[in-house]
């Protein structure tokens, strides 16, 4: 069973986003209190997977969780899921919408990061059903019917 490893809420600017024990997700809005919430429903929350951190670590770049700007860090690779896959996380239901581009803000940790994590930083998700998400919550992957 996949789980939530870490949760992050960007209250101010900059990375890494501070760690929190729980997120309150609001349908069509995002994580309550996050600086990106309410701007674009298709990019409401950023879901990152442990493989992104492992890839950086493999290149000798040690990153604190939250460094990729993610709201949810899961022990699965969101990039391995098909577009439109839904994730039942805690009380919330998310739908993966688009791959997050790697921005220059990652260069503050290591200049190699934008290239290293290109196409693998994380996936944006819509919040279809809001609710509380906590560290350790199970993650159920619901793949859309073809």
C-alpha positions as CSV (number, residue, x, y, z in Angstrom):
1,X,0.0,0.0,0.0
2,X,1.4,3.4,-1.0
3,X,1.5,6.1,1.6
4,X,1.9,9.9,2.1
5,X,5.6,10.4,3.2
6,X,5.5,14.2,3.7
7,X,3.2,17.2,3.3
8,X,4.2,20.7,2.6
9,X,2.5,24.1,2.6
10,X,4.0,27.1,0.9
11,X,3.0,30.0,3.2
12,X,5.6,32.5,2.0
13,X,7.9,32.5,-1.0
14,X,10.9,30.3,-1.7
15,X,11.8,26.6,-1.4
16,X,11.8,24.2,0.4
17,X,8.1,24.5,1.3
18,X,7.8,24.0,5.1
19,X,6.6,20.6,6.3
20,X,3.2,20.2,8.0
21,X,1.5,17.2,9.6
22,X,-1.8,17.7,7.7
23,X,-3.2,19.5,4.7
24,X,-6.8,20.7,4.2
25,X,-7.5,20.3,0.5
26,X,-10.4,22.2,-1.0
27,X,-12.1,21.0,-4.2
28,X,-11.3,23.2,-7.2
29,X,-9.0,25.3,-5.1
30,X,-6.0,23.5,-3.6
31,X,-4.3,23.3,-0.2
32,X,-5.8,25.8,2.2
33,X,-3.1,28.4,3.1
34,X,-0.8,27.5,0.2
35,X,0.5,30.4,-1.9
36,X,-0.6,28.6,-5.2
37,X,-4.1,27.7,-4.0
38,X,-7.0,29.3,-5.9
39,X,-4.9,30.3,-8.9
40,X,-5.3,27.5,-11.4
41,X,-7.6,24.5,-10.6
42,X,-5.6,22.3,-12.9
43,X,-2.4,23.0,-11.0
44,X,-4.0,23.1,-7.5
45,X,-1.5,20.9,-5.8
46,X,1.9,19.4,-6.7
47,X,2.4,15.7,-6.2
48,X,6.0,14.5,-6.1
49,X,7.3,11.0,-5.7
50,X,10.2,9.6,-3.8
51,X,12.0,8.6,-7.0
52,X,12.7,12.3,-7.8
53,X,14.6,12.6,-4.5
54,X,16.3,9.3,-5.0
55,X,17.4,10.4,-8.5
56,X,18.9,13.6,-7.0
57,X,20.6,11.7,-4.2
58,X,22.1,9.3,-6.8
59,X,23.7,12.3,-8.4
60,X,25.1,13.4,-5.0
61,X,22.4,16.1,-4.4
62,X,20.8,15.7,-1.0
63,X,17.5,17.6,-0.8
64,X,15.2,18.2,2.1
65,X,11.6,17.1,1.5
66,X,9.7,20.1,0.2
67,X,12.6,21.3,-1.9
68,X,10.7,20.4,-5.2
69,X,7.9,22.7,-4.1
70,X,5.5,19.7,-3.7
71,X,2.5,19.7,-1.5
72,X,2.3,15.9,-1.3
73,X,5.3,13.6,-1.3
74,X,4.3,10.0,-2.0
75,X,6.2,6.7,-2.0
76,X,5.3,6.1,-5.7
77,X,6.2,7.8,-8.9
78,X,3.4,10.0,-10.2
79,X,5.1,10.1,-13.6
80,X,4.5,6.3,-14.0
81,X,0.8,6.8,-13.9
82,X,-1.4,7.6,-16.9
83,X,-2.8,11.1,-17.5
84,X,-6.1,11.5,-15.7
85,X,-5.2,8.9,-13.0
86,X,-7.0,9.6,-9.7
87,X,-5.5,9.3,-6.3
88,X,-7.6,8.8,-3.2
89,X,-5.4,10.3,-0.5
90,X,-6.8,10.5,3.0
91,X,-10.2,12.1,2.6
92,X,-9.4,13.8,-0.7
93,X,-9.6,12.7,-4.3
94,X,-7.1,14.1,-6.7
95,X,-6.8,13.8,-10.5
96,X,-3.4,14.1,-12.1
97,X,-3.5,16.9,-14.7
98,X,-0.1,17.9,-16.0
99,X,3.6,17.4,-15.5
100,X,5.3,20.1,-13.6
101,X,8.1,21.9,-15.5
102,X,11.4,22.2,-13.7
103,X,12.0,25.9,-12.9
104,X,15.1,27.8,-12.1
105,X,14.2,27.9,-8.5
106,X,15.7,24.4,-8.1
107,X,19.1,25.8,-9.1
108,X,19.5,27.3,-5.6
109,X,20.0,23.7,-4.3
110,X,22.3,22.5,-7.1
111,X,22.8,23.9,-10.7
112,X,22.4,20.3,-12.1
113,X,18.9,19.9,-10.7
114,X,16.7,21.4,-13.4
115,X,18.4,19.2,-16.0
116,X,18.5,16.1,-13.7
117,X,14.9,16.2,-12.8
118,X,13.5,17.4,-16.2
119,X,10.2,15.7,-16.7
120,X,10.4,14.0,-13.3
121,X,9.9,16.7,-10.7
122,X,6.3,16.1,-10.0
123,X,2.8,16.1,-11.4
124,X,0.1,18.8,-10.8
125,X,-3.3,17.6,-9.7
126,X,-6.8,18.9,-9.5
127,X,-8.7,18.5,-6.2
128,X,-11.9,16.8,-7.1
129,X,-13.1,16.1,-3.6
130,X,-11.6,18.1,-0.7
131,X,-10.7,16.8,2.8
132,X,-8.0,16.3,5.2
133,X,-4.7,14.6,4.3
134,X,-2.2,13.5,6.9
135,X,1.4,12.1,6.8
136,X,1.1,8.3,6.7
137,X,-2.3,8.2,5.0
138,X,-2.8,5.5,2.4
139,X,-2.8,6.4,-1.3
140,X,-5.1,4.5,-3.6
141,X,-4.4,4.8,-7.3
142,X,-7.6,4.8,-9.5
143,X,-6.7,4.4,-13.2
144,X,-9.2,5.7,-15.7
145,X,-11.0,3.2,-17.9
146,X,-9.8,3.4,-21.5
